Amino acid sequence: MNVKNINLGKITANDFKESNSVAIAKRLIEKNHKLKTYFSEMDKRPNLDGNMSIIDKENYEKVIIDVQIKTLPENYICTSNRCHQYFYDCDTKVFNVVRLNLTLNPVVLILVDIKKEKVYYLILTKQFVSNLRINSESKKRIFFGEENEFIDDNLICDIYQYNKILSKNKTKIFLFILTA
């Protein structure tokens, strides 16, 4: 039987890139034991690649964060004077998760540079996603810079600040449900 004529899945170069991205992200994010990752690779769950938890001093999970991981292309440096240092053309599925309130957890987009073994992050707030003005596009260009490079204390601080806003919104939703 000639396998070339059969519709059969193959391992592609992209599968290896995804594995590398997940491995680099896990290693850098868990390095100081302040965050625990639960990332999937080659998953079939739409829109998200897993989650991570902020770990408190007593080693309890404090906050759960939903995550989407993307591998940056070889050249993501922005040459225009009007933008941040870097750009990425991102699939809009993860933005729509935030836009449509498909999770009550904070959502973080993790961008991985495999060659430099660097991780960047963007917290996908309602405001950030709203400013993208997504309609029916399947991709949207986002901009980021060195200030978005992953440092665990920065991410944790940013998540706690954003979680205060989310908590107020969750309370409003819960109160609405109770009174409806």
C-alpha positions as CSV (number, residue, x, y, z in Angstrom):
1,M,0.0,0.0,0.0
2,N,1.4,3.4,-1.0
3,V,1.1,5.7,2.1
4,K,1.6,8.9,-0.1
5,N,-1.9,8.5,-1.5
6,I,-3.7,8.1,1.9
7,N,-5.1,11.0,3.9
8,L,-3.0,10.6,7.0
9,G,-1.9,13.2,9.5
10,K,1.8,14.1,9.7
11,I,4.1,15.8,12.1
12,T,5.1,19.1,10.7
13,A,7.7,21.7,11.4
14,N,5.0,23.8,13.1
15,D,4.4,21.0,15.6
16,F,8.1,21.2,16.6
17,K,7.8,25.0,16.9
18,E,4.8,24.6,19.1
19,S,6.5,22.1,21.4
20,N,9.5,24.3,21.7
21,S,7.4,27.4,22.5
22,V,5.5,25.5,25.2
23,A,8.7,24.1,26.7
24,I,10.4,27.5,26.8
25,A,7.3,29.2,28.3
26,K,6.9,26.5,31.0
27,R,10.6,26.7,31.9
28,L,10.8,30.5,32.1
29,I,7.4,31.0,33.8
30,E,8.0,28.3,36.5
31,K,11.6,29.2,37.1
32,N,11.1,31.0,40.4
33,H,8.2,28.8,41.6
34,K,5.8,31.7,41.8
35,L,3.6,30.4,38.9
36,K,2.6,26.9,38.0
37,T,1.7,26.1,34.4
38,Y,-0.8,23.7,32.9
39,F,-0.1,24.1,29.2
40,S,-1.1,21.8,26.4
41,E,0.5,21.3,23.1
42,M,-1.2,19.9,20.0
43,D,-4.4,20.3,21.9
44,K,-7.8,20.2,20.3
45,R,-9.4,22.6,22.8
46,P,-10.4,25.7,20.8
47,N,-9.1,29.2,21.7
48,L,-6.9,28.5,24.7
49,D,-3.7,26.4,25.4
50,G,-4.2,25.9,29.1
51,N,-3.8,27.9,32.2
52,M,-1.4,28.8,34.9
53,S,-1.8,29.7,38.6
54,I,-0.2,32.2,40.8
55,I,1.2,30.4,43.9
56,D,1.2,32.2,47.3
57,K,3.8,31.9,50.0
58,E,2.1,28.8,51.5
59,N,2.2,27.1,48.0
60,Y,-1.6,27.4,47.4
61,E,-3.0,28.3,44.0
62,K,-4.2,31.9,44.4
63,V,-5.4,33.0,40.9
64,I,-6.0,30.9,37.8
65,I,-5.1,32.6,34.5
66,D,-6.2,31.2,31.1
67,V,-3.4,31.2,28.5
68,Q,-2.9,31.3,24.7
69,I,0.7,30.6,23.5
70,K,1.9,31.8,20.2
71,T,5.3,31.3,18.5
72,L,6.8,34.6,17.2
73,P,8.1,34.6,13.6
74,E,11.8,35.1,13.0
75,N,11.3,38.8,12.3
76,Y,8.8,40.6,14.5
77,I,10.6,43.9,14.9
78,C,8.4,46.8,13.9
79,T,10.2,49.2,11.5
80,S,7.5,51.9,11.6
81,N,8.2,54.9,13.9
82,R,4.5,54.9,14.9
83,C,4.4,51.6,16.7
84,H,6.0,49.8,19.6
85,Q,9.2,47.8,19.1
86,Y,7.5,44.5,18.0
87,F,4.4,43.2,16.3
88,Y,2.6,40.0,15.8
89,D,-0.3,39.0,13.5
90,C,-2.5,37.0,16.0
91,D,-5.4,34.7,15.3
92,T,-8.5,36.5,16.8
93,K,-10.0,33.5,18.6
94,V,-8.3,34.3,21.9
95,F,-9.5,37.9,21.7
96,N,-13.0,36.7,21.1
97,V,-12.8,34.6,24.2
98,V,-12.4,37.9,26.2
99,R,-14.8,39.8,24.0
100,L,-17.6,37.3,24.5
101,N,-16.9,36.6,28.2
102,L,-16.2,32.9,27.6
103,T,-14.1,32.8,30.8
104,L,-14.3,34.7,34.0
105,N,-10.5,34.2,34.5
106,P,-7.9,36.7,33.3
107,V,-6.6,35.8,29.9
108,V,-2.9,36.2,29.0
109,L,-1.4,35.9,25.5
110,I,2.1,34.5,25.7
111,L,4.4,35.2,22.8
112,V,7.6,33.1,22.5
113,D,10.7,33.9,20.6
114,I,12.2,30.4,20.2
115,K,15.7,31.5,18.9
116,K,16.3,34.0,21.8
117,E,14.3,31.9,24.3
118,K,12.4,35.0,25.4
119,V,8.8,35.1,26.5
120,Y,6.5,38.2,26.3
121,Y,3.0,38.5,27.7
122,L,0.0,40.6,27.1
123,I,-3.0,40.6,29.6
124,L,-6.0,40.6,27.3
125,T,-8.2,43.1,29.2
126,K,-11.7,44.0,27.9
127,Q,-10.3,47.4,27.1
128,F,-7.3,46.0,25.1
129,V,-9.6,43.7,23.1
130,S,-12.2,46.5,22.6
131,N,-9.5,48.8,21.2
132,L,-8.6,46.2,18.6
133,R,-12.0,46.7,17.0
134,I,-12.3,43.1,15.8
135,N,-15.2,42.5,13.5
136,S,-15.0,39.3,11.4
137,E,-11.2,39.3,10.9
138,S,-9.4,36.1,11.5
139,K,-6.1,37.9,12.3
140,K,-5.3,41.1,14.0
141,R,-1.9,42.9,14.3
142,I,-0.9,43.6,17.9
143,F,2.1,45.6,19.1
144,F,4.3,45.0,22.1
145,G,7.7,46.0,23.5
146,E,10.4,45.1,25.9
147,E,8.1,46.2,28.7
148,N,6.1,43.1,27.9
149,E,9.0,40.7,28.4
150,F,8.0,38.1,31.0
151,I,9.2,38.8,34.6
152,D,7.1,36.8,37.1
153,D,6.7,39.7,39.6
154,N,5.5,42.0,36.9
155,L,3.0,39.6,35.6
156,I,1.7,38.8,39.1
157,C,1.3,42.4,39.9
158,D,-0.4,43.2,36.6
159,I,-2.8,40.2,37.2
160,Y,-3.7,41.3,40.7
161,Q,-4.5,44.8,39.5
162,Y,-6.6,43.5,36.6
163,N,-8.3,40.9,38.9
164,K,-9.6,43.8,41.1
165,I,-11.4,45.1,38.0
166,L,-12.6,41.6,37.1
167,S,-13.9,41.0,40.6
168,K,-16.0,44.2,40.5
169,N,-17.5,43.0,37.1
170,K,-18.1,39.4,38.4
171,T,-19.9,40.9,41.4
172,K,-22.1,43.0,39.1
173,I,-22.9,39.9,37.0
174,F,-23.6,37.7,40.1
175,L,-25.9,40.4,41.6
176,F,-27.7,40.7,38.2
177,I,-28.3,37.0,38.1
178,L,-29.6,37.0,41.7
179,T,-32.1,39.8,41.1
180,A,-33.3,38.5,37.6
